[in-house]
Amino acid sequence: MALISNSDKMLAAVLMCPELMKFGNYDMRDISSIYQAVNSDNYVVSAVARIIMRTSEGASENEIYKEITDFLKKNV
């Protein structure tokens, strides 16, 4: 049995939101870990994963905001 990190659990909890699933047009079965999600082609999945990962790394809210804003500007 694979170990599931707290970040993986948080990612699953957030991505299970029906409204977010509809908006992002993704399938939870395609996402097995936070590392896979960060590298996802789906910008919604990747942005959520990046927020969770950077938070767990201790990044400040300002750092995360800047990184996610830059990511979305480049990819949306």
mmCIF file of the N, C-alpha and C atoms, coordinates in Angstrom:
data_MODEL
# 
_entry.id   MODEL 
# 
loop_
_atom_site.group_PDB 
_atom_site.id 
_atom_site.type_symbol 
_atom_site.label_atom_id 
_atom_site.label_alt_id 
_atom_site.label_comp_id 
_atom_site.label_asym_id 
_atom_site.label_entity_id 
_atom_site.label_seq_id 
_atom_site.pdbx_PDB_ins_code 
_atom_site.Cartn_x 
_atom_site.Cartn_y 
_atom_site.Cartn_z 
_atom_site.occupancy 
_atom_site.B_iso_or_equiv 
_atom_site.pdbx_formal_charge 
_atom_site.auth_seq_id 
_atom_site.auth_comp_id 
_atom_site.auth_asym_id 
_atom_site.auth_atom_id 
_atom_site.pdbx_PDB_model_num 
ATOM 1   N N  . MET A 1 1  ? 0.839   -1.185 0.000   1.00 0.00 ? 1  MET A N  1 
ATOM 2   C CA . MET A 1 1  ? 0.000   0.000  0.000   1.00 0.00 ? 1  MET A CA 1 
ATOM 3   C C  . MET A 1 1  ? 0.884   1.248  0.000   1.00 0.00 ? 1  MET A C  1 
ATOM 4   N N  . ALA A 1 2  ? 0.582   2.155  -0.874  1.00 0.00 ? 2  ALA A N  1 
ATOM 5   C CA . ALA A 1 2  ? 1.373   3.380  -1.004  1.00 0.00 ? 2  ALA A CA 1 
ATOM 6   C C  . ALA A 1 2  ? 1.065   4.349  0.134   1.00 0.00 ? 2  ALA A C  1 
ATOM 7   N N  . LEU A 1 3  ? 2.087   5.043  0.575   1.00 0.00 ? 3  LEU A N  1 
ATOM 8   C CA . LEU A 1 3  ? 1.897   6.068  1.594   1.00 0.00 ? 3  LEU A CA 1 
ATOM 9   C C  . LEU A 1 3  ? 1.328   7.318  0.946   1.00 0.00 ? 3  LEU A C  1 
ATOM 10  N N  . ILE A 1 4  ? 0.386   7.947  1.617   1.00 0.00 ? 4  ILE A N  1 
ATOM 11  C CA . ILE A 1 4  ? -0.232  9.158  1.101   1.00 0.00 ? 4  ILE A CA 1 
ATOM 12  C C  . ILE A 1 4  ? 0.174   10.309 2.007   1.00 0.00 ? 4  ILE A C  1 
ATOM 13  N N  . SER A 1 5  ? 0.757   11.338 1.411   1.00 0.00 ? 5  SER A N  1 
ATOM 14  C CA . SER A 1 5  ? 1.208   12.486 2.198   1.00 0.00 ? 5  SER A CA 1 
ATOM 15  C C  . SER A 1 5  ? 0.030   13.380 2.564   1.00 0.00 ? 5  SER A C  1 
ATOM 16  N N  . ASN A 1 6  ? 0.249   14.244 3.533   1.00 0.00 ? 6  ASN A N  1 
ATOM 17  C CA . ASN A 1 6  ? -0.785  15.216 3.900   1.00 0.00 ? 6  ASN A CA 1 
ATOM 18  C C  . ASN A 1 6  ? -1.117  16.123 2.718   1.00 0.00 ? 6  ASN A C  1 
ATOM 19  N N  . SER A 1 7  ? -0.119  16.451 1.922   1.00 0.00 ? 7  SER A N  1 
ATOM 20  C CA . SER A 1 7  ? -0.354  17.284 0.739   1.00 0.00 ? 7  SER A CA 1 
ATOM 21  C C  . SER A 1 7  ? -1.244  16.562 -0.270  1.00 0.00 ? 7  SER A C  1 
ATOM 22  N N  . ASP A 1 8  ? -1.025  15.257 -0.444  1.00 0.00 ? 8  ASP A N  1 
ATOM 23  C CA . ASP A 1 8  ? -1.876  14.471 -1.344  1.00 0.00 ? 8  ASP A CA 1 
ATOM 24  C C  . ASP A 1 8  ? -3.316  14.445 -0.838  1.00 0.00 ? 8  ASP A C  1 
ATOM 25  N N  . LYS A 1 9  ? -3.474  14.306 0.471   1.00 0.00 ? 9  LYS A N  1 
ATOM 26  C CA . LYS A 1 9  ? -4.819  14.291 1.062   1.00 0.00 ? 9  LYS A CA 1 
ATOM 27  C C  . LYS A 1 9  ? -5.511  15.638 0.885   1.00 0.00 ? 9  LYS A C  1 
ATOM 28  N N  . MET A 1 10 ? -4.780  16.719 1.105   1.00 0.00 ? 10 MET A N  1 
ATOM 29  C CA . MET A 1 10 ? -5.338  18.060 0.940   1.00 0.00 ? 10 MET A CA 1 
ATOM 30  C C  . MET A 1 10 ? -5.723  18.291 -0.518  1.00 0.00 ? 10 MET A C  1 
ATOM 31  N N  . LEU A 1 11 ? -4.859  17.891 -1.428  1.00 0.00 ? 11 LEU A N  1 
ATOM 32  C CA . LEU A 1 11 ? -5.140  18.036 -2.858  1.00 0.00 ? 11 LEU A CA 1 
ATOM 33  C C  . LEU A 1 11 ? -6.417  17.291 -3.229  1.00 0.00 ? 11 LEU A C  1 
ATOM 34  N N  . ALA A 1 12 ? -6.548  16.055 -2.775  1.00 0.00 ? 12 ALA A N  1 
ATOM 35  C CA . ALA A 1 12 ? -7.749  15.270 -3.079  1.00 0.00 ? 12 ALA A CA 1 
ATOM 36  C C  . ALA A 1 12 ? -8.995  15.943 -2.519  1.00 0.00 ? 12 ALA A C  1 
ATOM 37  N N  . ALA A 1 13 ? -8.905  16.457 -1.301  1.00 0.00 ? 13 ALA A N  1 
ATOM 38  C CA . ALA A 1 13 ? -10.062 17.114 -0.681  1.00 0.00 ? 13 ALA A CA 1 
ATOM 39  C C  . ALA A 1 13 ? -10.503 18.339 -1.480  1.00 0.00 ? 13 ALA A C  1 
ATOM 40  N N  . VAL A 1 14 ? -9.554  19.135 -1.929  1.00 0.00 ? 14 VAL A N  1 
ATOM 41  C CA . VAL A 1 14 ? -9.891  20.346 -2.689  1.00 0.00 ? 14 VAL A CA 1 
ATOM 42  C C  . VAL A 1 14 ? -10.410 19.978 -4.075  1.00 0.00 ? 14 VAL A C  1 
ATOM 43  N N  . LEU A 1 15 ? -9.733  19.055 -4.750  1.00 0.00 ? 15 LEU A N  1 
ATOM 44  C CA . LEU A 1 15 ? -10.110 18.720 -6.122  1.00 0.00 ? 15 LEU A CA 1 
ATOM 45  C C  . LEU A 1 15 ? -11.405 17.920 -6.225  1.00 0.00 ? 15 LEU A C  1 
ATOM 46  N N  . MET A 1 16 ? -11.920 17.411 -5.112  1.00 0.00 ? 16 MET A N  1 
ATOM 47  C CA . MET A 1 16 ? -13.195 16.685 -5.138  1.00 0.00 ? 16 MET A CA 1 
ATOM 48  C C  . MET A 1 16 ? -14.396 17.619 -5.177  1.00 0.00 ? 16 MET A C  1 
ATOM 49  N N  . CYS A 1 17 ? -14.184 18.904 -5.104  1.00 0.00 ? 17 CYS A N  1 
ATOM 50  C CA . CYS A 1 17 ? -15.264 19.886 -5.162  1.00 0.00 ? 17 CYS A CA 1 
ATOM 51  C C  . CYS A 1 17 ? -15.955 19.787 -6.531  1.00 0.00 ? 17 CYS A C  1 
ATOM 52  N N  . PRO A 1 18 ? -17.258 19.477 -6.552  1.00 0.00 ? 18 PRO A N  1 
ATOM 53  C CA . PRO A 1 18 ? -17.961 19.315 -7.834  1.00 0.00 ? 18 PRO A CA 1 
ATOM 54  C C  . PRO A 1 18 ? -17.898 20.553 -8.729  1.00 0.00 ? 18 PRO A C  1 
ATOM 55  N N  . GLU A 1 19 ? -18.010 21.731 -8.144  1.00 0.00 ? 19 GLU A N  1 
ATOM 56  C CA . GLU A 1 19 ? -17.961 22.955 -8.941  1.00 0.00 ? 19 GLU A CA 1 
ATOM 57  C C  . GLU A 1 19 ? -16.581 23.152 -9.574  1.00 0.00 ? 19 GLU A C  1 
ATOM 58  N N  . LEU A 1 20 ? -15.531 22.854 -8.804  1.00 0.00 ? 20 LEU A N  1 
ATOM 59  C CA . LEU A 1 20 ? -14.174 22.984 -9.330  1.00 0.00 ? 20 LEU A CA 1 
ATOM 60  C C  . LEU A 1 20 ? -13.924 21.945 -10.421 1.00 0.00 ? 20 LEU A C  1 
ATOM 61  N N  . MET A 1 21 ? -14.440 20.722 -10.220 1.00 0.00 ? 21 MET A N  1 
ATOM 62  C CA . MET A 1 21 ? -14.298 19.674 -11.230 1.00 0.00 ? 21 MET A CA 1 
ATOM 63  C C  . MET A 1 21 ? -14.966 20.091 -12.540 1.00 0.00 ? 21 MET A C  1 
ATOM 64  N N  . LYS A 1 22 ? -16.131 20.694 -12.424 1.00 0.00 ? 22 LYS A N  1 
ATOM 65  C CA . LYS A 1 22 ? -16.851 21.141 -13.619 1.00 0.00 ? 22 LYS A CA 1 
ATOM 66  C C  . LYS A 1 22 ? -16.088 22.279 -14.301 1.00 0.00 ? 22 LYS A C  1 
ATOM 67  N N  . PHE A 1 23 ? -15.644 23.253 -13.517 1.00 0.00 ? 23 PHE A N  1 
ATOM 68  C CA . PHE A 1 23 ? -14.906 24.395 -14.062 1.00 0.00 ? 23 PHE A CA 1 
ATOM 69  C C  . PHE A 1 23 ? -13.597 23.950 -14.705 1.00 0.00 ? 23 PHE A C  1 
ATOM 70  N N  . GLY A 1 24 ? -12.864 23.078 -14.019 1.00 0.00 ? 24 GLY A N  1 
ATOM 71  C CA . GLY A 1 24 ? -11.551 22.647 -14.498 1.00 0.00 ? 24 GLY A CA 1 
ATOM 72  C C  . GLY A 1 24 ? -11.594 21.518 -15.509 1.00 0.00 ? 24 GLY A C  1 
ATOM 73  N N  . ASN A 1 25 ? -12.759 20.877 -15.630 1.00 0.00 ? 25 ASN A N  1 
ATOM 74  C CA . ASN A 1 25 ? -12.932 19.784 -16.584 1.00 0.00 ? 25 ASN A CA 1 
ATOM 75  C C  . ASN A 1 25 ? -11.841 18.719 -16.426 1.00 0.00 ? 25 ASN A C  1 
ATOM 76  N N  . TYR A 1 26 ? -11.695 18.194 -15.209 1.00 0.00 ? 26 TYR A N  1 
ATOM 77  C CA . TYR A 1 26 ? -10.705 17.158 -14.938 1.00 0.00 ? 26 TYR A CA 1 
ATOM 78  C C  . TYR A 1 26 ? -11.379 15.965 -14.276 1.00 0.00 ? 26 TYR A C  1 
ATOM 79  N N  . ASP A 1 27 ? -10.676 14.846 -14.249 1.00 0.00 ? 27 ASP A N  1 
ATOM 80  C CA . ASP A 1 27 ? -11.160 13.614 -13.634 1.00 0.00 ? 27 ASP A CA 1 
ATOM 81  C C  . ASP A 1 27 ? -10.184 13.236 -12.517 1.00 0.00 ? 27 ASP A C  1 
ATOM 82  N N  . MET A 1 28 ? -10.687 13.093 -11.322 1.00 0.00 ? 28 MET A N  1 
ATOM 83  C CA . MET A 1 28 ? -9.840  12.770 -10.162 1.00 0.00 ? 28 MET A CA 1 
ATOM 84  C C  . MET A 1 28 ? -9.053  11.477 -10.363 1.00 0.00 ? 28 MET A C  1 
ATOM 85  N N  . ARG A 1 29 ? -9.574  10.555 -11.146 1.00 0.00 ? 29 ARG A N  1 
ATOM 86  C CA . ARG A 1 29 ? -8.888  9.272  -11.362 1.00 0.00 ? 29 ARG A CA 1 
ATOM 87  C C  . ARG A 1 29 ? -7.564  9.455  -12.099 1.00 0.00 ? 29 ARG A C  1 
ATOM 88  N N  . ASP A 1 30 ? -7.391  10.579 -12.762 1.00 0.00 ? 30 ASP A N  1 
ATOM 89  C CA . ASP A 1 30 ? -6.167  10.837 -13.517 1.00 0.00 ? 30 ASP A CA 1 
ATOM 90  C C  . ASP A 1 30 ? -5.067  11.475 -12.670 1.00 0.00 ? 30 ASP A C  1 
ATOM 91  N N  . ILE A 1 31 ? -5.360  11.755 -11.408 1.00 0.00 ? 31 ILE A N  1 
ATOM 92  C CA . ILE A 1 31 ? -4.408  12.458 -10.543 1.00 0.00 ? 31 ILE A CA 1 
ATOM 93  C C  . ILE A 1 31 ? -4.035  11.546 -9.378  1.00 0.00 ? 31 ILE A C  1 
ATOM 94  N N  . SER A 1 32 ? -2.784  11.092 -9.367  1.00 0.00 ? 32 SER A N  1 
ATOM 95  C CA . SER A 1 32 ? -2.378  10.135 -8.339  1.00 0.00 ? 32 SER A CA 1 
ATOM 96  C C  . SER A 1 32 ? -1.550  10.750 -7.212  1.00 0.00 ? 32 SER A C  1 
ATOM 97  N N  . SER A 1 33 ? -0.944  11.907 -7.449  1.00 0.00 ? 33 SER A N  1 
ATOM 98  C CA . SER A 1 33 ? -0.129  12.532 -6.401  1.00 0.00 ? 33 SER A CA 1 
ATOM 99  C C  . SER A 1 33 ? -0.018  14.030 -6.654  1.00 0.00 ? 33 SER A C  1 
ATOM 100 N N  . ILE A 1 34 ? 0.429   14.728 -5.640  1.00 0.00 ? 34 ILE A N  1 
ATOM 101 C CA . ILE A 1 34 ? 0.600   16.174 -5.775  1.00 0.00 ? 34 ILE A CA 1 
ATOM 102 C C  . ILE A 1 34 ? 1.685   16.497 -6.801  1.00 0.00 ? 34 ILE A C  1 
ATOM 103 N N  . TYR A 1 35 ? 2.704   15.642 -6.894  1.00 0.00 ? 35 TYR A N  1 
ATOM 104 C CA . TYR A 1 35 ? 3.781   15.881 -7.857  1.00 0.00 ? 35 TYR A CA 1 
ATOM 105 C C  . TYR A 1 35 ? 3.269   15.749 -9.289  1.00 0.00 ? 35 TYR A C  1 
ATOM 106 N N  . GLN A 1 36 ? 2.401   14.770 -9.522  1.00 0.00 ? 36 GLN A N  1 
ATOM 107 C CA . GLN A 1 36 ? 1.793   14.619 -10.840 1.00 0.00 ? 36 GLN A CA 1 
ATOM 108 C C  . GLN A 1 36 ? 0.882   15.811 -11.132 1.00 0.00 ? 36 GLN A C  1 
ATOM 109 N N  . ALA A 1 37 ? 0.146   16.255 -10.128 1.00 0.00 ? 37 ALA A N  1 
ATOM 110 C CA . ALA A 1 37 ? -0.786  17.368 -10.306 1.00 0.00 ? 37 ALA A CA 1 
ATOM 111 C C  . ALA A 1 37 ? -0.057  18.672 -10.630 1.00 0.00 ? 37 ALA A C  1 
ATOM 112 N N  . VAL A 1 38 ? 1.073   18.918 -9.982  1.00 0.00 ? 38 VAL A N  1 
ATOM 113 C CA . VAL A 1 38 ? 1.845   20.138 -10.255 1.00 0.00 ? 38 VAL A CA 1 
ATOM 114 C C  . VAL A 1 38 ? 2.243   20.192 -11.728 1.00 0.00 ? 38 VAL A C  1 
ATOM 115 N N  . ASN A 1 39 ? 2.542   19.045 -12.303 1.00 0.00 ? 39 ASN A N  1 
ATOM 116 C CA . ASN A 1 39 ? 2.981   18.974 -13.699 1.00 0.00 ? 39 ASN A CA 1 
ATOM 117 C C  . ASN A 1 39 ? 1.840   18.716 -14.675 1.00 0.00 ? 39 ASN A C  1 
ATOM 118 N N  . SER A 1 40 ? 0.612   18.771 -14.198 1.00 0.00 ? 40 SER A N  1 
ATOM 119 C CA . SER A 1 40 ? -0.555  18.517 -15.040 1.00 0.00 ? 40 SER A CA 1 
ATOM 120 C C  . SER A 1 40 ? -0.694  19.570 -16.135 1.00 0.00 ? 40 SER A C  1 
ATOM 121 N N  . ASP A 1 41 ? -1.235  19.150 -17.267 1.00 0.00 ? 41 ASP A N  1 
ATOM 122 C CA . ASP A 1 41 ? -1.548  20.086 -18.349 1.00 0.00 ? 41 ASP A CA 1 
ATOM 123 C C  . ASP A 1 41 ? -2.778  20.924 -18.021 1.00 0.00 ? 41 ASP A C  1 
ATOM 124 N N  . ASN A 1 42 ? -3.551  20.476 -17.041 1.00 0.00 ? 42 ASN A N  1 
ATOM 125 C CA . ASN A 1 42 ? -4.754  21.199 -16.631 1.00 0.00 ? 42 ASN A CA 1 
ATOM 126 C C  . ASN A 1 42 ? -4.335  22.307 -15.665 1.00 0.00 ? 42 ASN A C  1 
ATOM 127 N N  . TYR A 1 43 ? -4.536  23.551 -16.071 1.00 0.00 ? 43 TYR A N  1 
ATOM 128 C CA . TYR A 1 43 ? -4.048  24.669 -15.255 1.00 0.00 ? 43 TYR A CA 1 
ATOM 129 C C  . TYR A 1 43 ? -4.758  24.783 -13.909 1.00 0.00 ? 43 TYR A C  1 
ATOM 130 N N  . VAL A 1 44 ? -6.017  24.343 -13.806 1.00 0.00 ? 44 VAL A N  1 
ATOM 131 C CA . VAL A 1 44 ? -6.730  24.377 -12.520 1.00 0.00 ? 44 VAL A CA 1 
ATOM 132 C C  . VAL A 1 44 ? -6.081  23.395 -11.554 1.00 0.00 ? 44 VAL A C  1 
ATOM 133 N N  . VAL A 1 45 ? -5.866  22.175 -12.000 1.00 0.00 ? 45 VAL A N  1 
ATOM 134 C CA . VAL A 1 45 ? -5.240  21.143 -11.169 1.00 0.00 ? 45 VAL A CA 1 
ATOM 135 C C  . VAL A 1 45 ? -3.837  21.579 -10.763 1.00 0.00 ? 45 VAL A C  1 
ATOM 136 N N  . SER A 1 46 ? -3.076  22.067 -11.713 1.00 0.00 ? 46 SER A N  1 
ATOM 137 C CA . SER A 1 46 ? -1.706  22.478 -11.432 1.00 0.00 ? 46 SER A CA 1 
ATOM 138 C C  . SER A 1 46 ? -1.650  23.653 -10.460 1.00 0.00 ? 46 SER A C  1 
ATOM 139 N N  . ALA A 1 47 ? -2.527  24.637 -10.634 1.00 0.00 ? 47 ALA A N  1 
ATOM 140 C CA . ALA A 1 47 ? -2.530  25.801 -9.736  1.00 0.00 ? 47 ALA A CA 1 
ATOM 141 C C  . ALA A 1 47 ? -2.877  25.395 -8.305  1.00 0.00 ? 47 ALA A C  1 
ATOM 142 N N  . VAL A 1 48 ? -3.891  24.552 -8.144  1.00 0.00 ? 48 VAL A N  1 
ATOM 143 C CA . VAL A 1 48 ? -4.271  24.088 -6.802  1.00 0.00 ? 48 VAL A CA 1 
ATOM 144 C C  . VAL A 1 48 ? -3.109  23.324 -6.175  1.00 0.00 ? 48 VAL A C  1 
ATOM 145 N N  . ALA A 1 49 ? -2.491  22.439 -6.935  1.00 0.00 ? 49 ALA A N  1 
ATOM 146 C CA . ALA A 1 49 ? -1.366  21.653 -6.416  1.00 0.00 ? 49 ALA A CA 1 
ATOM 147 C C  . ALA A 1 49 ? -0.193  22.547 -6.025  1.00 0.00 ? 49 ALA A C  1 
ATOM 148 N N  . ARG A 1 50 ? 0.078   23.555 -6.828  1.00 0.00 ? 50 ARG A N  1 
ATOM 149 C CA . ARG A 1 50 ? 1.176   24.479 -6.526  1.00 0.00 ? 50 ARG A CA 1 
ATOM 150 C C  . ARG A 1 50 ? 0.907   25.252 -5.231  1.00 0.00 ? 50 ARG A C  1 
ATOM 151 N N  . ILE A 1 51 ? -0.326  25.683 -5.036  1.00 0.00 ? 51 ILE A N  1 
ATOM 152 C CA . ILE A 1 51 ? -0.682  26.397 -3.802  1.00 0.00 ? 51 ILE A CA 1 
ATOM 153 C C  . ILE A 1 51 ? -0.455  25.498 -2.595  1.00 0.00 ? 51 ILE A C  1 
ATOM 154 N N  . ILE A 1 52 ? -0.941  24.265 -2.672  1.00 0.00 ? 52 ILE A N  1 
ATOM 155 C CA . ILE A 1 52 ? -0.797  23.332 -1.551  1.00 0.00 ? 52 ILE A CA 1 
ATOM 156 C C  . ILE A 1 52 ? 0.671   23.007 -1.304  1.00 0.00 ? 52 ILE A C  1 
ATOM 157 N N  . MET A 1 53 ? 1.415   22.742 -2.358  1.00 0.00 ? 53 MET A N  1 
ATOM 158 C CA . MET A 1 53 ? 2.823   22.379 -2.206  1.00 0.00 ? 53 MET A CA 1 
ATOM 159 C C  . MET A 1 53 ? 3.630   23.529 -1.608  1.00 0.00 ? 53 MET A C  1 
ATOM 160 N N  . ARG A 1 54 ? 3.447   24.722 -2.135  1.00 0.00 ? 54 ARG A N  1 
ATOM 161 C CA . ARG A 1 54 ? 4.211   25.872 -1.635  1.00 0.00 ? 54 ARG A CA 1 
ATOM 162 C C  . ARG A 1 54 ? 3.820   26.223 -0.199  1.00 0.00 ? 54 ARG A C  1 
ATOM 163 N N  . THR A 1 55 ? 2.556   26.035 0.155   1.00 0.00 ? 55 THR A N  1 
ATOM 164 C CA . THR A 1 55 ? 2.128   26.260 1.536   1.00 0.00 ? 55 THR A CA 1 
ATOM 165 C C  . THR A 1 55 ? 2.827   25.279 2.467   1.00 0.00 ? 55 THR A C  1 
ATOM 166 N N  . SER A 1 56 ? 2.882   24.009 2.063   1.00 0.00 ? 56 SER A N  1 
ATOM 167 C CA . SER A 1 56 ? 3.536   22.998 2.899   1.00 0.00 ? 56 SER A CA 1 
ATOM 168 C C  . SER A 1 56 ? 5.039   23.233 3.006   1.00 0.00 ? 56 SER A C  1 
ATOM 169 N N  . GLU A 1 57 ? 5.613   23.924 2.030   1.00 0.00 ? 57 GLU A N  1 
ATOM 170 C CA . GLU A 1 57 ? 7.042   24.260 2.070   1.00 0.00 ? 57 GLU A CA 1 
ATOM 171 C C  . GLU A 1 57 ? 7.325   25.499 2.910   1.00 0.00 ? 57 GLU A C  1 
ATOM 172 N N  . GLY A 1 58 ? 6.263   26.173 3.371   1.00 0.00 ? 58 GLY A N  1 
ATOM 173 C CA . GLY A 1 58 ? 6.435   27.337 4.229   1.00 0.00 ? 58 GLY A CA 1 
ATOM 174 C C  . GLY A 1 58 ? 6.526   28.664 3.500   1.00 0.00 ? 58 GLY A C  1 
ATOM 175 N N  . ALA A 1 59 ? 6.140   28.690 2.235   1.00 0.00 ? 59 ALA A N  1 
ATOM 176 C CA . ALA A 1 59 ? 6.178   29.947 1.473   1.00 0.00 ? 59 ALA A CA 1 
ATOM 177 C C  . ALA A 1 59 ? 5.151   30.925 2.033   1.00 0.00 ? 59 ALA A C  1 
ATOM 178 N N  . SER A 1 60 ? 5.450   32.199 1.918   1.00 0.00 ? 60 SER A N  1 
ATOM 179 C CA . SER A 1 60 ? 4.519   33.223 2.401   1.00 0.00 ? 60 SER A CA 1 
ATOM 180 C C  . SER A 1 60 ? 3.349   33.358 1.429   1.00 0.00 ? 60 SER A C  1 
ATOM 181 N N  . GLU A 1 61 ? 2.269   33.960 1.914   1.00 0.00 ? 61 GLU A N  1 
ATOM 182 C CA . GLU A 1 61 ? 1.102   34.182 1.059   1.00 0.00 ? 61 GLU A CA 1 
ATOM 183 C C  . GLU A 1 61 ? 1.463   35.057 -0.133  1.00 0.00 ? 61 GLU A C  1 
ATOM 184 N N  . ASN A 1 62 ? 2.294   36.062 0.083   1.00 0.00 ? 62 ASN A N  1 
ATOM 185 C CA . ASN A 1 62 ? 2.715   36.946 -1.011  1.00 0.00 ? 62 ASN A CA 1 
ATOM 186 C C  . ASN A 1 62 ? 3.516   36.189 -2.072  1.00 0.00 ? 62 ASN A C  1 
ATOM 187 N N  . GLU A 1 63 ? 4.416   35.318 -1.632  1.00 0.00 ? 63 GLU A N  1 
ATOM 188 C CA . GLU A 1 63 ? 5.197   34.514 -2.577  1.00 0.00 ? 63 GLU A CA 1 
ATOM 189 C C  . GLU A 1 63 ? 4.283   33.619 -3.407  1.00 0.00 ? 63 GLU A C  1 
ATOM 190 N N  . ILE A 1 64 ? 3.351   32.959 -2.725  1.00 0.00 ? 64 ILE A N  1 
ATOM 191 C CA . ILE A 1 64 ? 2.428   32.054 -3.417  1.00 0.00 ? 64 ILE A CA 1 
ATOM 192 C C  . ILE A 1 64 ? 1.559   32.830 -4.393  1.00 0.00 ? 64 ILE A C  1 
ATOM 193 N N  . TYR A 1 65 ? 1.035   33.967 -3.961  1.00 0.00 ? 65 TYR A N  1 
ATOM 194 C CA . TYR A 1 65 ? 0.195   34.793 -4.826  1.00 0.00 ? 65 TYR A CA 1 
ATOM 195 C C  . TYR A 1 65 ? 0.947   35.175 -6.097  1.00 0.00 ? 65 TYR A C  1 
ATOM 196 N N  . LYS A 1 66 ? 2.178   35.636 -5.946  1.00 0.00 ? 66 LYS A N  1 
ATOM 197 C CA . LYS A 1 66 ? 2.976   36.051 -7.102  1.00 0.00 ? 66 LYS A CA 1 
ATOM 198 C C  . LYS A 1 66 ? 3.239   34.869 -8.031  1.00 0.00 ? 66 LYS A C  1 
ATOM 199 N N  . GLU A 1 67 ? 3.624   33.732 -7.466  1.00 0.00 ? 67 GLU A N  1 
ATOM 200 C CA . GLU A 1 67 ? 3.929   32.555 -8.281  1.00 0.00 ? 67 GLU A CA 1 
ATOM 201 C C  . GLU A 1 67 ? 2.699   32.057 -9.039  1.00 0.00 ? 67 GLU A C  1 
ATOM 202 N N  . ILE A 1 68 ? 1.559   31.990 -8.368  1.00 0.00 ? 68 ILE A N  1 
ATOM 203 C CA . ILE A 1 68 ? 0.337   31.496 -9.007  1.00 0.00 ? 68 ILE A CA 1 
ATOM 204 C C  . ILE A 1 68 ? -0.154  32.490 -10.050 1.00 0.00 ? 68 ILE A C  1 
ATOM 205 N N  . THR A 1 69 ? -0.084  33.772 -9.746  1.00 0.00 ? 69 THR A N  1 
ATOM 206 C CA . THR A 1 69 ? -0.484  34.791 -10.721 1.00 0.00 ? 69 THR A CA 1 
ATOM 207 C C  . THR A 1 69 ? 0.379   34.698 -11.975 1.00 0.00 ? 69 THR A C  1 
ATOM 208 N N  . ASP A 1 70 ? 1.689   34.581 -11.805 1.00 0.00 ? 70 ASP A N  1 
ATOM 209 C CA . ASP A 1 70 ? 2.596   34.445 -12.949 1.00 0.00 ? 70 ASP A CA 1 
ATOM 210 C C  . ASP A 1 70 ? 2.289   33.173 -13.738 1.00 0.00 ? 70 ASP A C  1 
ATOM 211 N N  . PHE A 1 71 ? 2.066   32.070 -13.032 1.00 0.00 ? 71 PHE A N  1 
ATOM 212 C CA . PHE A 1 71 ? 1.746   30.796 -13.684 1.00 0.00 ? 71 PHE A CA 1 
ATOM 213 C C  . PHE A 1 71 ? 0.477   30.918 -14.525 1.00 0.00 ? 71 PHE A C  1 
ATOM 214 N N  . LEU A 1 72 ? -0.563  31.498 -13.945 1.00 0.00 ? 72 LEU A N  1 
ATOM 215 C CA . LEU A 1 72 ? -1.832  31.620 -14.666 1.00 0.00 ? 72 LEU A CA 1 
ATOM 216 C C  . LEU A 1 72 ? -1.730  32.586 -15.844 1.00 0.00 ? 72 LEU A C  1 
ATOM 217 N N  . LYS A 1 73 ? -0.987  33.673 -15.683 1.00 0.00 ? 73 LYS A N  1 
ATOM 218 C CA . LYS A 1 73 ? -0.800  34.615 -16.798 1.00 0.00 ? 73 LYS A CA 1 
ATOM 219 C C  . LYS A 1 73 ? -0.116  33.940 -17.984 1.00 0.00 ? 73 LYS A C  1 
ATOM 220 N N  . LYS A 1 74 ? 0.817   33.044 -17.698 1.00 0.00 ? 74 LYS A N  1 
ATOM 221 C CA . LYS A 1 74 ? 1.555   32.359 -18.761 1.00 0.00 ? 74 LYS A CA 1 
ATOM 222 C C  . LYS A 1 74 ? 0.753   31.227 -19.400 1.00 0.00 ? 74 LYS A C  1 
ATOM 223 N N  . ASN A 1 75 ? -0.217  30.674 -18.667 1.00 0.00 ? 75 ASN A N  1 
ATOM 224 C CA . ASN A 1 75 ? -0.871  29.451 -19.129 1.00 0.00 ? 75 ASN A CA 1 
ATOM 225 C C  . ASN A 1 75 ? -2.350  29.560 -19.460 1.00 0.00 ? 75 ASN A C  1 
ATOM 226 N N  . VAL A 1 76 ? -2.974  30.668 -19.128 1.00 0.00 ? 76 VAL A N  1 
ATOM 227 C CA . VAL A 1 76 ? -4.419  30.775 -19.395 1.00 0.00 ? 76 VAL A CA 1 
ATOM 228 C C  . VAL A 1 76 ? -4.651  31.698 -20.568 1.00 0.00 ? 76 VAL A C  1 
# 
